[in-house]
């Protein structure tokens, strides 16, 4: 990220009361943690994409061959 963007954010926050600064920092911590979590999810999903496709193809073949049992939602 451009360091001028960070400097701009710091200047904007410095104008806020201390309690509001703390709220903004906590919000940013949560937001950054969410972004990291999303990036990890995307990475893990991409790493298993081939396996998911293979499982879906297998399920389709089994369904086409009549080798599946229909779900009885009343038993759930």
Secondary structure, 3 states (H helix, E strand, C coil): CCHHHHHHHHHHHHCCCHHHHHHHHHHHHHHHHHHHHHHHHHHHHHHCHHHHHHHHHHHHHHHHCCCCCCCCHHHC
